[in-house]
């Protein structure tokens, strides 16, 4: 089973071929097995089901027309799988004890 930190990345935006190429080059260079680039994916629920079957934490996606940029923004979404949410629903208690 993949670790809870593994995240499926759906790069559902291709503003220019350069962005796609640059992203492929970065992923190839660093070879991180926890991140995988998918082609544009129209059915987000189907993608989330696949992530759940593979034991992943969830799916990270961005708005189609949004540029790639670092930092916080509203163009990216991270959706956890139902299995991950269930397994971690009491996780907040660990943070309460630390106070």
C-alpha contacts under 8 A as a table, 3 or more apart, distances in Angstrom:
res1	aa1	res2	aa2	distance
1	X	54	X	7.09
1	X	55	X	5.75
2	X	6	X	6.38
2	X	54	X	7.11
2	X	55	X	5.67
2	X	56	X	6.06
3	X	6	X	5.48
3	X	55	X	7.66
3	X	56	X	6.99
3	X	57	X	7.87
4	X	7	X	7.98
4	X	55	X	7.77
4	X	56	X	6.22
4	X	57	X	5.20
4	X	84	X	7.71
5	X	34	X	7.28
5	X	56	X	7.66
5	X	57	X	6.40
6	X	34	X	4.51
6	X	35	X	6.73
6	X	56	X	5.60
6	X	57	X	6.03
6	X	58	X	7.95
7	X	34	X	6.07
7	X	35	X	5.94
7	X	36	X	7.83
7	X	56	X	5.97
7	X	57	X	5.73
7	X	58	X	5.64
7	X	59	X	5.92
7	X	60	X	6.92
8	X	34	X	7.56
8	X	35	X	5.92
8	X	36	X	5.77
8	X	37	X	7.41
8	X	51	X	6.70
8	X	56	X	7.12
8	X	58	X	6.41
8	X	59	X	4.93
8	X	60	X	6.30
9	X	35	X	6.25
9	X	36	X	5.71
9	X	37	X	5.48
9	X	38	X	6.66
9	X	59	X	5.90
9	X	60	X	4.97
9	X	61	X	6.18
10	X	36	X	7.92
10	X	37	X	5.94
10	X	38	X	5.11
10	X	39	X	6.97
10	X	40	X	6.87
10	X	41	X	7.07
10	X	59	X	7.07
10	X	60	X	6.16
10	X	61	X	5.03
10	X	62	X	7.58
11	X	14	X	7.67
11	X	37	X	6.37
11	X	38	X	6.17
11	X	39	X	6.65
11	X	40	X	6.29
11	X	61	X	6.14
11	X	62	X	6.70
12	X	38	X	7.90
12	X	39	X	6.81
12	X	40	X	4.31
12	X	41	X	6.17
12	X	61	X	6.66
12	X	62	X	6.36
12	X	63	X	7.00
12	X	64	X	5.59
13	X	40	X	6.87
13	X	62	X	6.99
13	X	63	X	6.64
13	X	64	X	4.17
13	X	65	X	6.22
13	X	66	X	7.13
13	X	67	X	7.88
14	X	17	X	6.64
14	X	19	X	6.72
14	X	20	X	6.14
14	X	64	X	7.22
14	X	65	X	7.89
15	X	19	X	6.90
15	X	64	X	7.99
15	X	65	X	6.74
15	X	66	X	7.92
15	X	67	X	7.05
16	X	19	X	5.61
16	X	20	X	6.98
17	X	20	X	5.26
17	X	21	X	6.09
18	X	21	X	5.04
18	X	22	X	5.93
19	X	22	X	5.17
19	X	23	X	6.18
19	X	68	X	7.75
20	X	23	X	5.20
20	X	24	X	6.23
21	X	24	X	5.12
21	X	25	X	6.15
22	X	25	X	5.09
22	X	26	X	6.22
23	X	26	X	5.18
23	X	27	X	6.22
24	X	27	X	5.23
24	X	28	X	6.04
24	X	37	X	7.68
25	X	28	X	5.11
25	X	29	X	5.98
26	X	29	X	5.10
26	X	30	X	6.30
27	X	30	X	5.46
27	X	31	X	5.73
27	X	32	X	6.91
27	X	35	X	7.85
27	X	36	X	7.92
27	X	37	X	7.97
28	X	31	X	5.20
32	X	35	X	5.83
33	X	36	X	7.01
38	X	41	X	7.50
41	X	44	X	6.78
41	X	47	X	7.48
43	X	46	X	5.44
43	X	47	X	6.48
44	X	47	X	5.03
44	X	48	X	6.19
45	X	48	X	5.01
45	X	49	X	6.23
46	X	49	X	5.05
46	X	50	X	6.35
47	X	50	X	5.14
47	X	51	X	6.27
47	X	59	X	7.65
48	X	51	X	4.99
48	X	52	X	6.20
48	X	58	X	6.60
48	X	59	X	6.29
48	X	79	X	8.00
48	X	81	X	6.59
49	X	52	X	5.05
49	X	53	X	6.22
49	X	81	X	7.77
50	X	53	X	5.06
50	X	54	X	6.28
51	X	54	X	5.18
51	X	55	X	6.36
51	X	56	X	5.18
51	X	57	X	7.37
51	X	58	X	6.05
51	X	59	X	6.97
51	X	81	X	7.33
52	X	55	X	5.06
52	X	56	X	5.66
52	X	57	X	7.37
52	X	58	X	7.09
52	X	81	X	5.75
52	X	82	X	7.60
52	X	83	X	6.88
53	X	56	X	7.63
56	X	81	X	7.54
56	X	84	X	7.86
57	X	80	X	5.68
57	X	81	X	5.99
57	X	84	X	5.72
58	X	78	X	6.93
58	X	79	X	5.42
58	X	80	X	4.11
58	X	81	X	4.96
58	X	84	X	7.72
59	X	77	X	7.96
59	X	78	X	5.65
59	X	79	X	5.34
59	X	80	X	6.57
59	X	81	X	7.87
60	X	76	X	7.00
60	X	77	X	5.56
60	X	78	X	4.36
60	X	79	X	6.48
61	X	76	X	5.59
61	X	77	X	5.35
61	X	78	X	6.58
62	X	66	X	7.07
62	X	75	X	5.30
62	X	76	X	4.17
62	X	77	X	6.10
63	X	66	X	5.35
63	X	75	X	5.28
63	X	76	X	6.54
66	X	75	X	6.28
73	X	76	X	6.59
74	X	77	X	7.51
80	X	84	X	6.37
80	X	85	X	6.48
81	X	84	X	5.25
81	X	85	X	6.29
82	X	85	X	5.09
82	X	86	X	6.09
83	X	86	X	5.14
83	X	87	X	6.11
84	X	87	X	5.12
84	X	88	X	6.07
85	X	88	X	5.19
85	X	89	X	5.64
86	X	89	X	5.29
87	X	90	X	7.90
88	X	91	X	5.01
89	X	92	X	7.39
90	X	93	X	5.84
91	X	94	X	5.77
91	X	95	X	7.55
92	X	95	X	5.36
92	X	96	X	6.48
93	X	96	X	4.95
93	X	97	X	6.34
94	X	97	X	5.42
94	X	98	X	6.66
95	X	98	X	5.19
95	X	99	X	6.97
96	X	99	X	5.66
